[in-house]
Amino acid sequence: MKKRDFLKSTAALATVALLPGSVWSMTNNKRLRVVQIGVSSMGAADLEAISSHELVDIVALCDVDSNALAAAKKLHPNAKTYADYRLLFSEMGSDIDAVVVSTPDHTHAPASMMAMDMGKAVYCQKPLTHHVSEARAMRKLAAEKNLVTQMGIQVHSFYDYKLATLLIQSGIIGKVKTVRAWSPKNWGYDGPAPQGSDPVPEHLDWNLWLGTSAERPYKEGAYHPGNWRKVLDYGCGTLGDMGVHIFDTPYNALALDVPRTIKNSCRQPTGFGFPEENVVTYEFPGTKYTAETLKWVWYDGKNAPLKHKDLKLPNNEKLPEQGAMFIGEKGRLLLPHFMELPRHIVDGKYQELDVTELERSGKIGAPLRDYDKEGKMHYHQFVDSCLGKDECSAPFSYSARLTETILLGVIAGRFPNKTLHWDNKTAQFLEPEANKFLDAPYRDF
């Protein structure tokens, strides 16, 4: 089923004229009516955070797992419950202001696009989409309808990451020539695809879980609830999971767009799971904060990161488990992930960061001491934006480009050790064989 046909069918669900999410402040609504799609695991955390805003009413909950749905219902007894988000939108379209999408990656775009097509504000978990074509489509639709949107990269609103952004943009290490980022997490799978099938649990609607993806027999423990990130058809591997978080600050601080070239050094593709260890090298066009070109290297898996002189710390200290290193003309800046302050390194020695003095001198802009340290601001910023009181810092205009960058590295894993060339204007690789992975047909479910 082609995506344009899917979107046409979803548009038919909008039975009343609805205001776009960006103009709720122009109505008499003083509270935000929110729907949560996906309520287990990260969805449960999203639900807790978004509902903690004093002006939010959770009016509906949706999940294909009835056990997860029942647990969420206990916390929000007045909310209606659904297994199928399409039915939810059909029945409650005029009673919804905003939608939070916290499903597995392959359902992010179908659910979000349906909501946006109906004029709803959308908060969607990272990575924004499963395919590059979806990221471009979501960015386009959000702009056309002037919608309030936010991607769930909560650290984007944390103090430590905001500070690192301002430090880099202040020129503290000069023009940045290289970024190295890493996570030892392993959302890969190098084994064979599971064989056979198991009975589908009574509490799970397997057809709805598959959604628009290709039909596949259910196999206990292979996909739901915890292993879908490892599988090509549903997740985006470690790069799509942790890479979005760890890429975000350097990507934002350096004002990057999408890369020109991408190469992934990993094992040969199996057609089922993502590689367990990846070294992805990007080359970006330069910006005012970088050298003429920027080199970006991502490492994941048990050996991440590989040893390199750029990553050597003073006093032979051990690197943080996850993080990013900016390498500039005048020094380096280490940003651990997460809840640690950035560290300034020059000539192999740490330099003291006097944030108060930097603020007083105007080198890093407005004071940050009271910025988010609890993780709720990112969600509350979305709510306040819907109510006309704030502006989202990770809208789809930004997060779709970040997601596209991440997904290009994921695609490069299909062509180990081969440099792929990306044309930003045409949204195509110069290598035709790679273009078939930019998209996938939607199943009519």
Buried (B, 14 or more C-beta within 10 A) or exposed (E): EEBEEBBEBBEEBBEEEBEBBBBBBEEEBEBBBBBBBBBBEBBBBBBEBBBEBEBBBBBBBBBBBBBBBBBBBEBBEEBBBBBBBBEBBBBBBEEBBBBBBBBBBBBBBBBBBBBBBBBBBBBBBBBBBBBBBBBBBBBEBBBEBEBBBBBBBBBBBBBBBBBBBBBBBBBBBEBBBBBBBBBBBBBBBBEEBBEEEEEBBEEBBBBBBBBBBEEBEBBEEBBBBEBBBBBBBBBBBBBBBBBBBBBBBBBBBBEBBBBBBBBBBBEEBBEBBBBBBBBBBBBBBBBEBBBEBBBBBBBBBEEBBEEEEBBBBEEEEEBBEBBBBBBBEEBBBBBBBBEEBBBBBBEEEBBEBEBEEBBEEEBBEEEBEEBBEEBBBBBBBBBBBBBBEBEBBBBBBBBBBBBBBBBBBBBBBBBBEBEBBBEEEEBBBEEEEBBEBBBBEBBEB
